[in-house]
Amino acid sequence: MASGHVSGESGRVERVVRVSILSGTSYSAFKYREYRLFWIAAAFSNIGMWSLVYGRLWLMRTLTGSEVMLGLVATANLAPVLIFSMWGGVLADRFNRLKIVRATRLLFALTTLGTAVLIHSGNVEPWHVLAISSVTGTLLAFDIPSRSAMVATIVPKEHLAGAIALYSIVFGAAAIVGPMLFDPLVSAWGLHGLFYIIGTSYLLTVLTLLMMRTQGHKVTATSQTVLGGLLQGFVYLRHQKAISSVILLGVTLGMFGTSFDTLLPVFTDEIFTGGTDVFGQLLLGAGIGGLAATTAITLIGRRVRPALYLVIAGVGLGAAQLTFARIEILSLAVIVAGIIGGFKVVLGTMNTTVVQTLVDEEFRGRVMSINQLTWGASALGGLLMGYLAQRFDAPTAMTIGGTIVVLATVLVGQRLLRYFGMGSASADLASGQKPGAAAKTSP
C-alpha cells in the first residue's frame, strides 16, 4: 500500500508541475502591470549583477594574480547567503517583500558606487574587494527570498511558470549584454567606469520598483519568534519530498558546479593568454547559451518533464565542464561555455518552477530562502576550486568539479526520478488540488 501511495503522489506532483509549465508557455504574464515593472527592474538589476560578479573577479585577478583569492571573492560573496538567507526568508513571510527589495537594491547601488570611488582613487586593496563582496552577499541573503517570492503575488498561479520563464529570459539576455559591454567599457573607462555604470543600473532598478504598488502577500500576525518561524519552515520541508529532493540536487550542484565561473579568469590568463577581450568572449558564449536554453524551455513547455530535465542538465553540466577543462582553442572554448551556460539555465529554471509551483504561500519565503542554499554552497565550492587550482592547476580543478557534478547528479537524481515518476500522471491537479491530497484518502 505504501508504494501505491508514493506512486500516486508522484504522478500528481509531476502532473501539477507540467500543467503549470504548459499554462506558462504564453507571454500572458506581461498583461499584469506589476509584473511588467518587476521584469523591467530585473533587466536593469541583472545586467548590473552580471557585470558586478565578473568585474570583481577580474579586479582581484589584477590586484593579486592569486587563484585562492579568486575563490575567496566567491566565498565572501556567497557565504553570507548560506548563513543569512533563511533569516531573510522568515522576514519575507512577515514583512512587505517589495519594500525589502527596494531597500536591498538601493544599498547595492551605494555599495557599488563606493567600489567605483575606491578604484578611481587608486586606493582599492584586496581586502576591500573581500569586504564589499561580503556586504553584497549579505544583501543578497535578504533580497533573494523576497524577490523570488514576489513573483507568486503579482501574477495568478496559472501564469506562474510562464512568469518564471520570462524572468529567466531577462536573466539570460543580461548574461549576454553584460559580457558584451565588459571589454568595451573597461577598455574605454577602466574598471572604475564599469562600477559607476553598475551602480547607476541599480539606481534605475530602485526607481522602477518605486513605481510598483506595495500591496502584496497576506502577512499573518504571529507571536512566533524568528527562530521558531525558521524551524517551522524546515519541518514543513521535511514532509515535502519533491521540494526537498530538488533543493538537495541544487545544493549539490551549487557546491561542485561553480568551478567554471570561479576559474574563468585563470583560464583566460593562463590557458588562452588573453585579457578582458578573451574574458568577455567566454562570458558572451555562456550568456548566449543561457538565453538559447531559456527560449527553448518556453517553446517546448508542453513536453517538459521537470525532474528528467534537471537530471539531464546536471549530467550535461558536469560533462561540459570536463570538456572545457581539456580545451586549448578559444573558439571551441566559447562554444562549450555556451553549452555550460545553457545547462545552468535549465537547472535554475526547472528548480525554481518546481519549488514555486508546489510550495504553500505561508511558507513561500522560507522555502525559497532554503532553496538559496545552492548559492551558499557555491561559496564553499568556489573556495575549494580556487585552492585546487593553485595546488595543481585550473584544468585539474575543473576536472574534479565536473566529475563530482556528474556522480552527484546520478546519485541524487535517482531519488528525484523515483519520487516524481516517469510514467503518465494518474490525476490532473490543474484545478488547484494540493499534490498528494487525494492520495492520503485513497484506499
N, C-alpha and C positions, 0 to 999 in steps of 0.2 A: 504493500500500500504506500510505503514511503517513497519508493521510486516513482510510482504513478503520480504522486503529488508533485515531486520535483519536475517530472516531465511536463505535467500540465502547466505548472508555473513558468517553466522555461519557454514554452510556446507562447504563453501570454505576454511575457516580457519582450520576446523577440517581435511579436506582432505589434505591440503598442509603439515600440520604437520605430519600426518600419512604417507604420501608418503615419507617425509624426513626420518622418523624413519625406514621405510622399506628399503630404499636405504642404511641406515647406519648399517644394521644388519651384514654385512660382515666386514672384517678387512682390507678393501682396503685402509683405510686412512694411513696405515703403509707403503704404497708404496711411500709416499712422504717424502723425506729426512728431510725437515724442521719439519714435524710433528713427525717423529721418535725421532729427537733430543729434541723437545719440550716435548715429552712423557717421555723420559729418565730424563730430567731435573725435570719434575713433580714428578717422582718417588723419587729422592733424596730429593726434596723440601717437599713433603707431609709426608714422614717419619719423617723429621725434625719437621714439623708443628705439627703433632700429639703428638710427644714427648714433644715439647715445651709447648703446651697448658696444658697438664696434669701435666707436670713437674712443671710448675709454680703454679698450683693449689695445688699440694702436698707440694711444698715448703712453700706456705703461710699457709697451714694447720699445717705444722711442726713448723713454726715460731710463730703462734698466736693461733691456735685452735678455731678461730672465724668463724662462718658461714657468718657473714656480710662481713668479709674481703675476703672470697671466692667470694662473689658477687661483691665486689669492684674490684677484679682482672679481672673478666669477663667484668665489666663495663669499666675499664681502657683500656682494650684491644680492645673493640668493639665500645665504644663511638666515638673515632676518625673516625671510618669507617662511622658512622652515620653523622658526621659533615663534613668530608672532601672528601668522596668518589665521590660525584657529581662533585667536582672540579677536582678530578682525572679523571673522565670521559671526561671532557672537554679537558684536556691535552692529553688523549688517542686519541681523534679525531683530535688533532692538531699536535702532535709530533710522532716520531717513537716509537711504542709501545715496540718493542724488547729492545731498549736502556733503556726505563723506567724500564722494568722488570729486566734487568741486574743490574741497579743501586739499586733498592729496595732489590734485593736478596743479593747483596754484603753488604748492610747496615744491613740486617737481620743477616748475618754471624758475622759481627763485634759486633753487639749488644748482640747476644747470647754468643759469646766468652767472652765478658765483664762480662756477668752474671756469667759465669763459674768461672772467676777470683775472683769475689766478694764472691761466695760461698766457693771456695777453700781457700781463705784467712781468712774466718770466719768473714768477715765484713758485710755480707749481712743483711739488715734490711727490715721490711715490706714495708717501703716507697720506697726502691729500686725496689722491685718487682712491685709495682704500677707504678712507673715512667717508668721502662723498658717496662711494658705492654702497657703503653700509646705510647711509641716510636714505638713499633712494630705494634700497631694498626694504627698509622698514616701512617706507611709504607704500611700496607695492603690497606689503603684507596686509595693509588696511584698505588699499584701493581695490585689489583684485576680487575679494569676496563680494563687496558691494557692487562693483561694476558687472561682475558675472551674473549676480542675482537680479540686477536691474532689468535684464532683457525680458525675463518672465513676467514682469509687472507692467511693461509698456506695450506688449503685444499679446493677443489671446493665445492660449496654449496650442490651438490648432495651427498657428503660424510660427510656433517657437523654433522648430528645427530650421525652417526657412530663414528666420531672423539670424540664427546662429551661423548658417551657411553664408549669408550675406555679410555678416561680420567677418567671417574667415576670408571673404574676398577682399575686403578692405585691408585686412591684415596682410594677405598675400601681395596686394598691389603696393602696399607700403614697403614690403620686403624687396620690391623691385625699384621703387622710386628712391628709397634710402641709399642703396648701393650705387645707383646711377649718379646721385648727387655727391656721394662721398668724395671721390677723387677730384672732380671739378671744384668743389667748394674748398677742400683742403689745399688744393694747388693755388687757387685764386686768393683765398683769405686766411689760410692756415687753420690749424685745429681750433684756435680761439674763435674764428669766424663760424666754424661749424657749430660750436657750442652756443654761440649767440643765436644762431638760426634755430637750433633745437629749443632753446628757451622761449623764443618767440612762438614756435609752433605749440608749445604747451599753453602759452597765454591765449592763443586762439582757441584752444580746447576749452579753457575755462570760460571764455566769452560765449561759446556755443552752448555749454552746459547751463549757463545762466539764463538762456532763453527757454530751457525746458521747465515745465511745471513741476513743482516739488511734490505733488501728490504721488504716493507710491503704495507700497505694500501695507497691509494692516499690521500695526505693531500692537501686540497683545501685552497688556500690563502684567508684570510679574514681579514677585519678590525674590525670585531665584537669583543667586549670586552669579557672577560671570563664569566662575569656575564650574558651578553647578550646571549652567547652560551648556558649557563646553562638554562636560561629561555626558550630558543628556544626548548631545549630538553623536558621540561615539557609541552610546547604547543603541541609538536609532540605526546607525550604520551597521552595527553588528548583526542586525536582523535583516538587512538589505543585501543579500548575497550578490545580486547582479552589480549593484553600485560598488560594493567593496572590492569585487574582483576587477572591475575596470580601473579603480583607483590604484589597486596593488600593481597592476600591469604598468600603469602610467608612472608610478614612483620608481619601479624597477628600471624602466627605460630612461627616465629622467636621470637616474644615478649614473648609468653607463653609456647613455647615448649622447652625452654632452661633448664628447671628445672633438667632434667636428668644429663646433663653434669656438671652443677654448683654444684649440691648436691651429686654427686657420691662419693667424698672424705668423706662426712659426713656419708653416708650410709655405706661406707667401715669401718669407725671407730666406729660408734655408733650402727649400726644395725647388722653388720656381724663381729664386733670386730676383724678386721684384719688390716694388714699393706699393704705394696706395693705389696705383693703376691696376696692378695684378690683384690686390686685395679686393678692390671694387668689382673686378670681373667675376671673381669667385662668389662674392656676395650676390651679384646680379644673377648669376646662374642659379643659385639656391632660391632666390626670390621668384624667378620665372617658373621654376619647378613647382614652388608652393602655390603660385597663382593658377597654374595649369591644373594642379590636383584639385584645388577648390572649385574651379569651373566644372571639372569632370564630375565631382560629387553632386553639384546642383543639377546636372543634366541626367545623371543615371540614378537619381534618388529612388525611383520605383523599384530598382533591383538591389538596393543597398542592404547588406546584412552586416550590421554594425560590429558584432563580435568577430565575424570572419575577417572583415576589413581591418580591424585592429590587429589581429594576429598576422595577417599578410603584411601589413605596413611595418610591424615590428621586426619581422624576419627580413623584410626588404631593406629597412634602415640599417640593420646590422651588416647585411651583405654589401650594401653600398659603401659603408664605412670601411669594410675590409678591402674593397676595390680601390677606394680613394687613397688608402694608405700606401698602395703599391704604384701609383701613377706618378710619372715624372714629366708628362707632356701637358702643358697648360690647357690646351683646347679640350683634351679628354677630361681633365680635372673639372673644368667648368660644366661639362655635361653631367658628370657624376654628382657634382654639387647640386645640380638641378634635381636629380633623382632623390638625393638625400632630402632636399627641401620639400619635394612632393610627398614623400613618405611621412615627414614630420607633420605636415599639414593634415594629412589623412588621420594620423594618430590623434592630433589635437581636436579635430572636428568631431570625429566619432566618439571620443572620450566625453567631450562636453555635451554632445547631443544625448547620449545615453543617460548621463547623470542628470542633466536638466529635465529630461522627459520624465524620469521615474521618481525624482525626489519630491517629498511633500513640501508645500510652501513654507510652513512654520520652521522647517529645518534647512531651507534652501541656502541661507547664508553660511551656516556652519558646515554643511556638507561641501559647498563649493570651496570653502577655505581649507577643509581637509584635503580636497582634491588638489589644491595647490601645493601639497607636499611634493608633487612632481617637481615644482620649481626649487623647493628646498633641497631635494635630493640632487638636483643639478649642481648645487653649490658644492656638495661633498664630491660629486663626480668630477667637477671642474678642477678642484684641488688635487685629486688623485691623478687625473690626466696630466696636469702640469708637472707633478712630481715625477711621473713615469717618463715624460718627455725629456726632462732634464737628466734623469738617471740613465736612460737608454737613448731614445731619440723619438721624434714626433711620429713617424710611421709605426714604430713598435707600440707606442702608447695607443694610437688609434686602432691598431690591430687587436690589442687586448680589449678595448672598449667594444668594438664591433662583435668580437666573438662572444662576449658576455651578453650583449644585446640579443643575439640570435638564440643562445641557450636559454636565457631567462624568458624570452617570448614563448618558446616552445613549452617550457615547464608551466608557466603561469597561464598561457593561452589554452592549455588542455582543460584546466579548471573552468575557464571562462566559456569555452565552447560547450562543455558539458552542461553548464548552467543554462545558457541561452538555448541550446538545442539547435541542430542544423536542419531539422525537418520542417514540414509545414506547420504553421501555428495552428493550434486547436481552437482558438477563440479570438474574436476581434474585440479589442478594448478601445476602439475609436470612440466609443460612447463616453469614455472617461472613467470607466471602472478601474480601480487600482489593481495592478498586477498581482496575481495570486489571491485576490479576494474570493473569486469563485472557487478556487482550488481548496480553500480552507473549509468550505461547506460541502464539497462534493464527497460522495461515498468512496 
